[in-house]
Amino acid sequence: MDFLYPFLNFLQPGILWPQLAVLKPMLLASVIAVIAAIHTSRDQWPLLKRPALLWAAAFAVIQAISVYYSGVASIVSMLSDWYIYPMFMAISLLLMSSERGLRRYIWGMIVAGMFVVFFGIWAKFSGLNSARVAGEYFMGGRAGAYGMYHNQNDYSFIIIQILPFIYLYGRNTEKFTLRMFLYVSVATCVAGILLCLSRGGMLALLLEGFLLLVMTTRRRTQLLLLPLFVVIAIGGIGYQWKMRAQNDGAHYTYEDSEGTRRELWHTARLVIEHNPILGVGSGRFAEYARDYYDLSHDDVGKNAHNTYLDIAATSGLLGLGAFLMMLRSVIAELRIKPVRVDKLVDATRRATLIAFICIIFRAFMDAKEGDWSYYTLAAIAIATGALLSRGAPAEAAAAAPGGQDEGGPAGRRPRLISYPWAGLRSRKAVTRPQLRSYRS
């Protein structure tokens, strides 16, 4: 289940094959995963009390309470929409109880994510995304998949989420076939961003590339590649803006997009001022926005186009506070000082940090508080921190000569870093074996 659970979540079998929806595949998978983890993940149960998970649960409850004015039935209905996120985090934590479980979980996320990316590209070139559906063009010929990946902006979120894991697992995989698959996947993800024509997705991709360059290469390599990266970044931005303008045509220009966002952000500010505690109700910005500002015709029915403003407008400062505390708690998990260094777990930890920073940045340009990336990366952050804080596995310690692990004599904590990227800059803070691990 450690592979199957994230795989099914991101594949969305009930949407991809509507005939399966009646079977509720994710609910069934959740029940099976909990049963399987009851006896095999006893060390993981304390992790269910970690702040990131608790704040995610609090955020879900606040989303439900925010529609209090519609009655108990609405609160229960809203809670049924939001409880799945902290539940998914909790089950994921139970499954990632070992290095093997963590690795299989990440692979499940990667494989399902790449299916979505390939599907979106295929849909574009097969003509599916240019077909008329209910009298309107489906996706306007841009790359996009199905379900929660239909919109080009939503499609870019899954790419930004999985790309650092694909790249770093490719660097730490010895099997040639797997390494080639992962490197091809990196190129496919870049192509997916280019073909979906999401400007916010392009900016997040460039930030991700910069962080990968800074956090995974030596200083000399950085100095050599940074000028090339700047050239690529300028070219990428120019290409994306030009192709998006051609795709939109004269009826929707970049200036229109800028004006739309300014108008929606101004409206969100007015909504927050009038409803500071619980907002106008989770998911109801489009419904009530016209009561606070005379929106242009094209902006009616849209969200706030900014995750943080959208949360504050729909669930108030209580909702925004809980969401920001969840993000803060995830960063804190990634800063926990480990007691050992594991090559694969460390690669996962760095990938989580890079992806999480880029998702936080991406959220400024689109309203996606319900995107799975926040909650998946939060669970992975907690799991990696726990694995690196438990010390060397018993079998590895027993195999080490003289009862020593690579960090030093048994019973003594080695000098370790407190940040996943600190070993890249401070050579005095880590031992030689650890340096080799970070550079590999």
C-alpha positions as CSV (number, residue, x, y, z in Angstrom):
1,M,0.0,0.0,0.0
2,D,2.9,2.4,0.5
3,F,3.2,2.6,-3.3
4,L,-0.5,2.1,-4.3
5,Y,-2.0,4.7,-1.9
6,P,-0.2,7.8,-3.4
7,F,-0.4,6.3,-6.9
8,L,-4.2,6.0,-6.7
9,N,-4.6,9.5,-5.1
10,F,-2.8,11.3,-7.9
11,L,-4.1,9.0,-10.7
12,Q,-7.7,9.7,-9.7
13,P,-9.1,6.4,-11.0
14,G,-12.7,7.4,-10.3
15,I,-12.4,10.4,-12.6
16,L,-10.2,8.7,-15.3
17,W,-12.6,5.8,-15.4
18,P,-16.1,7.1,-14.3
19,Q,-17.3,3.5,-14.0
20,L,-15.1,3.0,-11.0
21,A,-16.4,6.0,-9.1
22,V,-19.3,4.0,-7.6
23,L,-16.7,1.8,-5.9
24,K,-15.0,4.8,-4.2
25,P,-11.5,3.5,-4.9
26,M,-9.7,6.1,-2.7
27,L,-12.0,5.4,0.3
28,L,-11.4,1.7,-0.1
29,A,-7.7,2.2,-0.5
30,S,-7.7,4.4,2.7
31,V,-9.4,1.7,4.7
32,I,-7.0,-1.1,3.5
33,A,-4.0,1.2,4.2
34,V,-5.1,1.8,7.8
35,I,-5.7,-1.9,8.4
36,A,-2.3,-2.8,7.0
37,A,-0.6,-0.1,9.0
38,I,-2.1,-0.9,12.4
39,H,0.4,-3.6,13.3
40,T,3.4,-2.6,11.1
41,S,3.7,1.2,11.9
42,R,3.5,1.4,15.7
43,D,6.4,3.9,15.7
44,Q,4.5,6.2,13.4
45,W,1.4,6.8,15.6
46,P,3.1,9.5,17.7
47,L,3.7,11.4,14.4
48,L,-0.1,12.0,14.2
49,K,0.4,14.6,16.9
50,R,2.9,16.7,14.9
51,P,1.9,20.4,14.5
52,A,1.7,20.3,10.7
53,L,-1.0,17.6,10.8
54,L,-2.8,19.3,13.7
55,W,-2.9,22.6,11.9
56,A,-4.1,20.9,8.7
57,A,-6.9,19.4,10.7
58,A,-7.7,22.8,12.3
59,F,-7.8,24.4,8.8
60,A,-10.3,21.7,7.6
61,V,-12.5,22.4,10.6
62,I,-12.4,26.2,10.1
63,Q,-13.4,25.7,6.5
64,A,-16.5,23.8,7.6
65,I,-17.4,26.3,10.3
66,S,-17.0,29.2,7.9
67,V,-20.4,28.3,6.3
68,Y,-22.2,28.3,9.7
69,Y,-24.8,30.8,8.4
70,S,-26.2,28.1,6.1
71,G,-26.9,25.6,8.8
72,V,-25.6,22.4,10.3
73,A,-26.1,20.5,7.0
74,S,-23.8,22.9,5.2
75,I,-21.2,22.6,7.9
76,V,-21.3,18.8,7.7
77,S,-21.2,18.8,3.9
78,M,-18.2,21.2,3.9
79,L,-16.4,19.1,6.5
80,S,-16.9,16.0,4.3
81,D,-15.1,17.9,1.5
82,W,-12.1,18.9,3.7
83,Y,-11.5,16.1,6.1
84,I,-9.9,14.0,3.4
85,Y,-6.7,16.2,3.5
86,P,-5.7,15.6,7.1
87,M,-6.8,12.0,6.8
88,F,-4.6,11.6,3.7
89,M,-1.7,13.0,5.6
90,A,-2.3,10.7,8.6
91,I,-2.5,7.6,6.5
92,S,0.6,8.6,4.5
93,L,2.6,9.0,7.7
94,L,1.6,5.5,8.7
95,L,2.8,4.1,5.4
96,M,6.2,5.9,5.4
97,S,7.4,4.1,8.5
98,S,10.8,3.0,7.0
99,E,13.3,4.0,4.3
100,R,11.7,1.3,2.0
101,G,8.2,2.7,2.7
102,L,9.3,6.2,2.0
103,R,11.0,5.2,-1.2
104,R,7.9,3.3,-2.5
105,Y,5.6,6.2,-1.5
106,I,7.7,8.7,-3.5
107,W,7.7,6.3,-6.5
108,G,3.9,6.0,-6.3
109,M,3.6,9.8,-6.4
110,I,6.1,10.0,-9.3
111,V,4.6,7.3,-11.5
112,A,1.0,8.6,-11.1
113,G,2.2,12.2,-11.6
114,M,4.1,11.3,-14.8
115,F,1.0,9.5,-16.1
116,V,-0.9,12.8,-15.6
117,V,1.9,14.8,-17.3
118,F,2.0,12.4,-20.3
119,F,-1.8,12.5,-20.5
120,G,-1.8,16.2,-20.7
121,I,0.7,16.4,-23.5
122,W,-1.1,13.6,-25.4
123,A,-4.4,15.4,-25.0
124,K,-2.9,18.5,-26.5
125,F,-1.4,16.8,-29.6
126,S,-4.3,14.4,-30.1
127,G,-6.7,17.3,-30.4
128,L,-8.7,16.5,-27.3
129,N,-7.9,19.8,-25.7
130,S,-9.1,21.7,-28.8
131,A,-12.4,19.9,-29.1
132,R,-15.7,21.7,-28.3
133,V,-17.4,20.6,-25.1
134,A,-20.8,22.1,-24.4
135,G,-20.2,24.8,-27.0
136,E,-16.8,25.9,-25.5
137,Y,-13.3,25.0,-26.4
138,F,-11.8,22.5,-23.9
139,M,-8.6,24.0,-22.6
140,G,-8.1,26.0,-25.7
141,G,-5.5,23.7,-27.1
142,R,-3.2,24.0,-24.0
143,A,-1.7,21.0,-22.2
144,G,-4.0,19.8,-19.4
145,A,-5.3,16.5,-18.2
146,Y,-8.5,15.6,-16.4
147,G,-10.2,16.0,-13.0
148,M,-8.2,18.3,-10.7
149,Y,-5.6,18.7,-13.5
150,H,-8.0,20.0,-16.1
151,N,-7.0,23.7,-15.9
152,Q,-3.5,24.6,-17.2
153,N,-2.7,26.2,-13.8
154,D,-3.8,23.1,-11.9
155,Y,-1.8,21.0,-14.3
156,S,1.3,23.0,-13.5
157,F,1.0,22.3,-9.8
158,I,1.5,18.6,-10.1
159,I,4.6,19.2,-12.2
160,I,6.1,21.6,-9.7
161,Q,5.4,19.1,-7.0
162,I,7.1,16.0,-8.4
163,L,9.9,17.5,-10.5
164,P,12.5,17.9,-7.6
165,F,11.9,14.3,-6.5
166,I,12.3,13.0,-10.1
167,Y,15.6,14.9,-10.5
168,L,17.1,14.0,-7.1
169,Y,16.0,10.4,-7.3
170,G,17.6,10.2,-10.8
171,R,20.9,11.4,-9.3
172,N,20.7,8.8,-6.5
173,T,19.5,5.8,-8.6
174,E,22.1,3.3,-9.7
175,K,19.9,1.3,-12.1
176,F,20.5,2.6,-15.6
177,T,16.9,2.1,-16.9
178,L,15.4,3.9,-13.9
179,R,17.8,6.7,-14.2
180,M,17.0,7.2,-17.9
181,F,13.2,7.0,-17.1
182,L,13.6,9.7,-14.5
183,Y,15.8,12.0,-16.7
184,V,13.3,11.6,-19.5
185,S,10.6,12.5,-17.0
186,V,12.4,15.7,-16.1
187,A,12.4,16.7,-19.8
188,T,8.7,15.8,-20.1
189,C,7.8,17.9,-17.0
190,V,9.6,20.9,-18.6
191,A,7.7,20.3,-21.8
192,G,4.5,20.1,-19.9
193,I,5.0,23.5,-18.4
194,L,5.9,25.0,-21.8
195,L,2.8,23.3,-23.5
196,C,0.3,24.3,-20.8
197,L,1.3,28.0,-21.3
198,S,0.9,28.8,-17.6
199,R,2.9,31.9,-16.9
200,G,2.8,31.3,-13.1
201,G,3.9,27.7,-13.8
202,M,6.9,29.0,-15.8
203,L,8.0,31.3,-13.0
204,A,7.7,28.5,-10.5
205,L,9.6,26.1,-12.8
206,L,12.5,28.7,-13.1
207,L,12.5,29.1,-9.3
208,E,12.7,25.4,-8.9
209,G,15.5,25.1,-11.4
210,F,17.5,27.8,-9.5
211,L,17.0,26.1,-6.2
212,L,18.0,22.7,-7.6
213,L,21.2,24.4,-9.0
214,V,22.0,26.1,-5.7
215,M,21.1,23.3,-3.3
216,T,22.5,20.3,-5.2
217,T,25.7,21.5,-6.8
218,R,29.1,22.6,-5.7
219,R,30.1,26.3,-5.6
220,R,32.3,26.0,-8.7
221,T,29.5,24.3,-10.7
222,Q,27.1,27.0,-9.6
223,L,29.4,29.8,-10.9
224,L,29.7,28.0,-14.3
225,L,26.0,27.3,-14.7
226,L,24.3,30.4,-13.3
227,P,25.0,32.6,-16.4
228,L,23.6,29.8,-18.6
229,F,20.6,29.5,-16.3
230,V,19.9,33.3,-16.5
231,V,19.9,33.1,-20.4
232,I,17.5,30.1,-20.2
233,A,15.3,31.9,-17.8
234,I,15.0,35.0,-20.0
235,G,14.3,32.8,-23.0
236,G,11.7,30.7,-21.1
237,I,9.8,33.7,-19.9
238,G,9.8,35.4,-23.3
239,Y,8.7,32.2,-25.0
240,Q,5.9,31.5,-22.5
241,W,4.5,35.0,-22.6
242,K,4.6,35.1,-26.5
243,M,3.0,31.7,-26.9
244,R,0.3,32.4,-24.4
245,A,-0.5,35.7,-26.1
246,Q,-0.8,33.8,-29.5
247,N,-3.1,31.2,-27.8
248,D,-5.4,33.7,-26.2
249,G,-5.6,35.9,-29.3
250,A,-6.8,39.5,-29.3
251,H,-9.8,38.8,-27.0
252,Y,-7.6,38.3,-23.9
253,T,-4.3,40.0,-23.6
254,Y,-1.6,40.0,-20.9
255,E,-2.9,43.5,-19.8
256,D,-6.4,41.9,-19.4
257,S,-4.9,39.2,-17.2
258,E,-3.1,41.8,-15.1
259,G,-6.2,43.8,-14.8
260,T,-8.2,40.8,-13.8
261,R,-5.9,39.9,-11.0
262,R,-5.7,43.4,-9.7
263,E,-9.5,43.7,-9.7
264,L,-10.0,40.3,-8.0
265,W,-7.3,41.0,-5.4
266,H,-8.9,44.4,-4.6
267,T,-12.3,42.7,-4.2
268,A,-10.7,40.0,-1.9
269,R,-9.3,42.8,0.3
270,L,-12.8,44.4,0.6
271,V,-14.3,41.0,1.5
272,I,-11.7,40.5,4.2
273,E,-12.3,44.0,5.6
274,H,-16.0,43.3,6.0
275,N,-15.7,39.6,7.1
276,P,-12.4,39.4,9.0
277,I,-13.0,36.4,11.3
278,L,-14.6,33.6,9.1
279,G,-14.9,35.3,5.7
280,V,-17.9,34.7,3.4
281,G,-17.7,30.9,3.5
282,S,-15.3,28.3,2.1
283,G,-15.4,28.2,-1.7
284,R,-17.9,31.0,-1.9
285,F,-15.7,33.9,-3.1
286,A,-17.2,33.8,-6.6
287,E,-20.7,33.8,-5.2
288,Y,-20.4,36.8,-2.9
289,A,-17.6,38.9,-4.6
290,R,-20.1,41.0,-6.6
291,D,-21.7,42.2,-3.3
292,Y,-18.5,44.0,-2.4
293,Y,-17.3,45.4,-5.7
294,D,-18.7,46.0,-9.2
295,L,-16.7,43.3,-11.0
296,S,-16.1,43.4,-14.7
297,H,-18.2,40.9,-16.7
298,D,-15.1,38.6,-17.4
299,D,-14.2,38.4,-13.6
300,V,-17.6,37.3,-12.4
301,G,-17.6,33.7,-11.1
302,K,-13.8,33.6,-10.6
303,N,-11.8,32.9,-7.5
304,A,-9.4,35.4,-6.0
305,H,-6.4,34.2,-8.1
306,N,-4.3,34.1,-5.0
307,T,-4.4,31.3,-2.5
308,Y,-3.7,33.4,0.6
309,L,-6.2,36.2,-0.3
310,D,-8.8,33.5,-1.3
311,I,-8.4,31.8,2.1
312,A,-8.7,35.0,4.0
313,A,-11.7,36.1,2.0
314,T,-13.6,32.8,2.4
315,S,-12.6,31.5,5.8
316,G,-11.3,34.7,7.4
317,L,-8.1,35.4,9.4
318,L,-8.8,32.2,11.3
319,G,-8.5,30.1,8.2
320,L,-5.5,32.0,6.9
321,G,-3.8,31.8,10.3
322,A,-4.3,28.0,10.4
323,F,-3.0,27.6,6.9
324,L,0.1,29.7,7.5
325,M,0.8,27.8,10.7
326,M,0.6,24.6,8.7
327,L,3.1,25.9,6.2
328,R,5.4,27.2,9.1
329,S,5.2,23.8,10.8
330,V,6.2,22.0,7.6
331,I,9.3,24.2,7.3
332,A,10.1,23.5,10.9
333,E,9.9,19.8,10.2
334,L,12.5,20.2,7.4
335,R,14.8,22.1,9.8
336,I,14.9,19.4,12.5
337,K,18.5,18.4,13.3
338,P,19.0,14.8,12.3
339,V,21.0,12.2,14.2
340,R,22.2,10.5,11.1
341,V,22.6,11.0,7.3
342,D,20.9,8.6,4.9
343,K,21.5,9.3,1.2
344,L,18.0,8.5,0.0
345,V,16.1,10.1,2.9
346,D,18.3,13.2,2.6
347,A,17.6,13.4,-1.2
348,T,13.9,13.2,-0.4
349,R,14.2,15.8,2.3
350,R,15.9,18.3,-0.1
351,A,13.3,17.6,-2.8
352,T,10.5,18.2,-0.4
353,L,12.0,21.5,0.7
354,I,12.5,22.7,-2.9
355,A,9.0,21.6,-4.0
356,F,7.4,23.2,-1.0
357,I,9.1,26.6,-1.5
358,C,8.0,26.6,-5.1
359,I,4.4,25.6,-4.3
360,I,4.2,28.4,-1.7
361,F,5.5,30.8,-4.4
362,R,3.1,29.4,-7.0
363,A,0.2,29.9,-4.7
364,F,0.6,33.7,-5.0
365,M,-0.6,33.5,-8.6
366,D,-3.6,31.1,-8.3
367,A,-6.2,30.1,-5.7
368,K,-5.5,26.5,-4.9
369,E,-5.8,25.9,-1.1
370,G,-7.3,22.5,-1.9
371,D,-4.4,21.3,-3.9
372,W,-2.9,18.0,-2.8
373,S,0.7,19.3,-3.0
374,Y,0.5,21.1,0.4
375,Y,-0.7,18.1,2.3
376,T,1.4,15.5,0.5
377,L,4.6,17.5,1.0
378,A,3.7,18.1,4.6
379,A,3.4,14.4,5.2
380,I,6.7,13.6,3.5
381,A,8.4,16.4,5.5
382,I,7.2,14.8,8.8
383,A,8.2,11.3,7.7
384,T,11.7,12.2,6.5
385,G,12.4,14.2,9.7
386,A,11.3,11.2,11.8
387,L,13.4,8.8,9.9
388,L,16.5,11.0,10.2
389,S,15.9,11.5,13.9
390,R,15.7,7.8,14.9
391,G,19.4,7.0,14.5
392,A,21.0,4.3,12.4
393,P,18.9,1.2,11.8
394,A,19.9,-1.7,14.1
395,E,21.2,-3.9,11.3
396,A,23.5,-1.1,10.0
397,A,24.9,-0.4,13.5
398,A,25.6,-4.1,14.1
399,A,27.4,-4.4,10.8
400,A,29.6,-1.4,11.5
401,P,33.1,-2.3,12.8
402,G,33.5,-1.7,16.5
403,G,29.8,-0.7,16.8
404,Q,30.3,2.6,15.0
405,D,28.2,4.1,12.3
406,E,29.4,6.6,9.8
407,G,28.7,9.5,12.2
408,G,31.2,8.5,14.9
409,P,31.5,6.2,17.9
410,A,28.4,4.4,19.2
411,G,26.5,6.4,21.8
412,R,27.8,9.7,20.6
413,R,25.9,12.0,18.3
414,P,27.8,13.2,15.3
415,R,28.1,16.8,14.4
416,L,25.2,17.3,12.0
417,I,23.6,20.1,10.1
418,S,20.2,21.7,11.0
419,Y,19.3,22.6,7.4
420,P,19.1,20.2,4.5
421,W,21.2,22.5,2.4
422,A,23.8,23.6,5.0
423,G,26.2,20.9,4.1
424,L,26.6,22.4,0.7
425,R,28.2,25.6,2.1
426,S,29.6,24.9,5.5
427,R,32.2,22.1,5.3
428,K,33.1,22.5,8.9
429,A,29.6,21.5,10.1
430,V,29.7,17.9,8.7
431,T,32.0,14.9,8.7
432,R,33.7,13.6,5.6
433,P,31.3,10.7,5.1
434,Q,28.4,13.1,5.3
435,L,30.0,15.4,2.8
436,R,30.4,12.6,0.3
437,S,26.7,11.8,0.9
438,Y,25.6,15.3,0.2
439,R,27.7,15.7,-2.9
440,S,26.7,12.4,-4.5
